[in-house]
């Protein structure tokens, strides 16, 4: 009888030790993988590397956008404007029929409309590029 009680206590002790080993082994594997149950990151180095990679991609994308040239024309091609991705005005082309000394206001309005059109093209390209990097996540007004 005494042997059976001892065997039962010993089995409980061994069972607890095996559970502890399993728990420790499981936690170590999760830490190596970089995550804990529930989706929380366990390895901050991996998270930092991801953030740095995303930052590099955003900088490269921004640099590509700044090197691009955008063009818009208004008034049936009477006014053409070229602008860089940095929003620097590169050129303004005017057709002869739009230059009327008696109607300078129309020419001014056409130039403003062309510059605004190019600006909206740049904004749309920036949004599309950032959306591709962030997976469509709206970052709520960050100036990219």
PEHU-V6746 format. One line per field, one symbol per residue. psi: psi as a letter, one per 40 degrees, with the letter a starting at -180 (. if undefined). A space follows every 50 residues. Layout:
psi = ???
This chain:
psi = dddddddddddddddddddddddddddddddddfiiieehhdhddddddd ddddddddddddddddeihiiiiiffedhhhhiieefhhdihhhideehh degddddddddddddddddddddddddddddddefehhefehg.
